[in-house]
Amino acid sequence: RRLGRTSLLIGTAGAVALVGALARHGSSPPATAASAAAATHRTIRTAQRTQAPRPVHVPGPLPGALLIADRGNDRMLLVDSHRRILWRFPTARDTARGVRLFFDDDTFVEPGGKAIVSNEEESHTILSIDIATHRVTHLYGRPGVRGSGPGLLNTPDDAYVLPDGTLTVADAYNCRVLYIRGQRVVRQLGTTGVCQHDPPRTFGSVNGDTPLADGGVLVSEIQGSWIDDIGPTGKLRWAVRAPVSYPSDPQPLPGGRILLSDYASPGAAIIMNRYGAVLWRYAPPSGWGALDHPSLAMMLPNGDVAINDDYKDRVVIVDPRTNRIVWQYGHAGIAGTGRGFLSTPDGMDFVPLGPHEQPLWALVHHP
């Protein structure tokens, strides 16, 4: 069972990826890994010479790439607008040397764009994966051990690495938000094991801890459907009951708006204000477009909304102007491991592609 997701757009997480050059020049993907690597290095050298000041704007509803936590398949995929897989973890080589994921619930690019942080919810651990080398670093928690003492977590959700290197996580069933540095908790919101709504002293079960630009955090509580805005000094700025049955991963938008998912069936994605008034809703009651336990709704730079549709085994993009699905990865209600298939995708991050972003050219080295 899943708790909740959030997304943090890290500006330096963009890639000088092969797809960027292909999108600009209209060519086809290289036929081999060797030619892919060669084309990528040429792209990087060209970008370094020209110092292009703008990103590559891929036409269509996905203006970059999506990093997907394919939870049911215990893997991560980076997928471009043409549904091509640019990078994956683990590869067959990783698996052969005993490297694997277990219930990877989230996947966010860390500041600097060289690694990915992932919380393994049912393993009660947080990992960091080096994008280029696939080296796995254990950040916190003890694999398979549920707890609340030093070094232990109880169903961690939405782990982020902040720009200063601090790791933050919603420790869901311990009803707290932790800030961790060097395997040590340096700050805590909520009281361990006291699961009731009285923020910031206590929270119900927390399933979202979205970092805010000013150093605050947007917390979602399952019980009571509460959304809490906690300031950088730890004081409550406001709290509101979201008009959903199960709030998942509130995302701040300009103008004080909040985008979140209703993790239910049929589910919904909504935009509300801080008083709980609904400003936009996508919630078909049935049919192909209906959502089944969506865990994260994330606004893309072009204004479209990407949604993890967990139990329908897909990620979709909705145009809020027409309230129609305009892009999909996965097949509705059909889980699978092959190209174009997902199984309970439970997290994602948007990755901008462009020559002014930090080069993540290693993304195409492990297809």
N, C-alpha and C positions, 0 to 999 in steps of 0.2 A: 504494500500500500504506500502511496506517495503523500508527502506533506505539502511541499510547495517549492516554487522556483523564483529566482530573480535574475536580472541581467544588469551588467555594468558595462557601458561602452567605454573602452579604453582607447583614447585617440592613437596611442603608439602601437596598438595591436594590429595595424594594417599590414598588408603584405605586398611586396613586389612579386606577385605570383604570375605564373604563365597565363592564367586566364585573363589577367589585365591586358597583357600584350595582345592576346588573341581577340579580345573584345574591341580593341582599338583598330587592329589591322584586318579583322574579319577572316583570319585564317583558321585552319583546323588544328586540333590537338596533335602534338608530335606522336609518332607511332611507337616509339620506344622510350624506356626510362632514360637511356643515354642521350637521345635527342632532346628529351624534355629538359634534362639538366643543362645541356648546352644552350638551348633556347633561353632558359631562365637566366643563366649567367650573362648572356648577351643583353637581355632585358635590363639586368641590374647595371651593367656597364653603361648602357645607353642612358638610363635614368640618372646615373651619377654624373655623366657628362652634361646632360641637358638641364639637370636640377629643375624638373618640371614642378611648378608650384601648385598643381591641383591634382586631386585623385582621379582615378579612372571611374567614370560614371557608366556603369553597365546599363544598357537600356532594359526596360522591363521592371517588374515589381520588386526584384531583388537587386539592389544597386551595389552589391558586393558579394559576400559569401556568408554562410551560416555554419557555425560550429555546433554540432548536434550531439547531445548526450543520448546515445541510443541504448537506453538502460536495459531493455530486455535482451539485447545482444551483447551486453557488457563491452561496449566499444564507443569510440568517438569518431565522428566523420566531419570533415570540412567539405561542404558542398557549394558549388557555384550556381549562378543563375541558370545555367544550362543543365543542371543536375549532375555535373561531373564531380567525382570525388577527387579533391586535390590532396588530401592527407587523411590518414586514418591511424588509429591506435586502439588496440595493439595490432601489429602486423603478424603474419605467420612466423616471421623470424622472432618477434618478441615472444610469441606464445611458445615457440620451441625452446627458448631459454627460461621459461617459467614466469614470464611477465604477463600479468592479466589484470583486468578490472573486475570488481564485483559490485553490482548495483550502483553504477556511476550515475548519481542523481543530478548532478550539475556539471557544467563545464564552462569555465570563464577564462579568457586570456588574461594573464597577469600583466601588470604594468611593465613596460619595456618590450613586450611582445615576444619573449623568448620561451615562455612556459605557460602551462595551463594548470589551473587549480581545479580539483574535483573532489566533492565529498561523496564518499561511499556510504550511503545512508544506513543500510542494514548491516554493514560491516563496522559502522561506528568509527570511521577513520576519515582523514583528509589527506589527499595526495597532491603532489606537484609533478607534472610530466614535462620534461624538456622536449620542445618541439623538434629540434634538430637531431638529438641523440636518442630520444625515447627513454632516457634515464628517469627512473621514478624515485622521488624523494618523499619520505613519510614526514608529514607536517605535524599531525596531532592525532590522538586516539590510539586505541589498542585493537587490532583486527579481531572482530568477532566478539569483543567484550563490551557489554553495555554497562555504563556506570556514571557516577557523578563526581568522583574524587579526582585528584590531580592526574592529568594525562588521560582522562576518560570522558567519553561523550555518550549521549543517549539519543540516537537517530539524528545526526547532524544534517542540517539543511542550509543551502545557499552559502557556501564558503567563498569568500573573496580575499584577495590580497590587495591591500590598500597601497597607494603610492609610496608611503613611508616604509613599506614592508610588513606592516602589521597584518596578521591573518584574523579575519572576523567570520563568525559563524552563528547561525541560529541553532542552538542546542535544544532541539524541539521539545522532547519530553522531560528535559530538566528545566524547561520553562525559563530559559535565560539566553542572552546574547553575550558571546564571549569575544574578547580581543586578546590575541595570542602573539607573543614574540619569543622566538627561541624555545619553543615547547613549554612556555610559561604563560599563564593567564595574567595579563597586566591590567585588565579592566573587565568589569562585568555589569550588565544591566539585568535586572530581575534578581529574584532570590531562588537559589537552587532548591528545586522540589516543591516550591510554593506556587501552585498553578492556579492563579486567579487574577482577574483584571484589576490592577491598580498601578499603572505604569508611572514612573519607571521602577518603582519599588518591586512590583511583582507583575508577571504576565501569565496569561493562559499559555497553552502549547503554542510555541512560536514556529512559524513556517516561512518567514521572510524577514530579511534584515538588509534591505537595500541601502547602500551607502549614499549619502547626499553630498552635493558639491561643497557645502559649508562645513562638513565634518559631522553632521548629524546622521540619523539613520531612520528609515521608514520601516516600522515593524508591523507584521500582520499576525494576529492571534486567531487560532481556529475557533475556540469557544467564544461565542458572542459576535463573531465576524468583525472584530475590532481592527482598525488601522490606527497606529500611533506614530506621531512625528516627535522624535526625541532629538533635542538640539545637541550641539557639539559639547556642551558642558554637562550633558546628562539630564537636563530638565525636560519635562513634557511640554511641548508647545501646543498640541491639540490631539484629540482622539475622537474618532467617529466610527459608528457602526456602518460597515459597507452593506449595501442592499443586495447581498448575495448570501447563499447558504454556506459557502465554504470559500473564504477569500484566499487567493493564492498570489503571492509575489507582487505587491503593489509597486508600480513604477512611477516616479515623479515625471510630470510633463510641464512645459511652460504654462504660465498663468495659474499656477496652483492646482492644476488638474492632476488626477491620478488614474493610471491605467492598471487594471488588474483582471484576473481570471476568476470565474466561479467554477471551482473544481467539483463538478456535479454532472449528472446525465439526465436530460440534456444540459450541457454547460453553456457558458457565456464568456465573452470578453466585454468589459465595460470601461468607459471613461466617466469618472465622477469628480465632483469638487470636494473640498475638505468638509463640507457640511452633509455629504451623502447624496446629493442630488445627481441623478444620472444624466450625463450630457451626450452619451453615445452608447449604443449597445449592439453587439452582434450575438444573436441567440436564436437561430432557427430551431423550432421545436422538434423537427423530425427531418428525415431525408438525408441525402448525401452531404449537404452542407452543415448539418447539425454537428455539434461538438460533443465528445464523450470524455469527460474529466480532463478538460484543458488545464494545464499547470502553469503556463506562462504566456502572457501577451506582452509583446515588445514592439514599440513603435520604431520603424525604420526611418532613415534620413529622408526618404521621399514621402513620408506621411502615411504609408501603408502600415498595416499591423501584422506582424508574424505571430503565430500561435502554435504552441505545442499541443496537439490534439492527442493526448497520451493513449487512450484506450482505442482510438481509431488508427493507431500505428502510423501517424503522419504528422508532418509540419505543414501548415498552410499559411498563406499570406492573403489577407482580406483588404480590399479597397474600401475604406470607410465612407467614401462618397457614394458608392453603389451598394455597399454591404454584400458584396459577392467575393467568393474565393477566386483569386486571379493567378495563384501559383500553388503548387503542392509538391512535396517530396514524400514518398511513401505511397501506399495504396490503402484506401479507406477500409479499415476493418480486416486487412490481410497482413498479418505479420510475416516477416521473412528476413533472411540474411543476405540475399543476393543484391546486386546493384539495383538501386531504385527502391529498395525495401527497408523498412524500419520495424522495430518491435518495442512498443511502449516508449517512444522518445520523451524524455522527461526534463530536458534542459537544453538551452542554446545560448549562443552569443553571436552578435553581429560582428563580422570582421570586414572593415573597409579595405578595398584593394586600390593601391595607387603608388606612384613613384615617390611621393613625398612622405609616405609612411615608412616606418622602420622596416628594412628588408627582412622578411620571413621566408627567404627563398628556399629554406630547407623543407617547407611544407610540401613541395612537389617531389621530394627525394624518396618518399616512402609511400607510394601509391598502393 
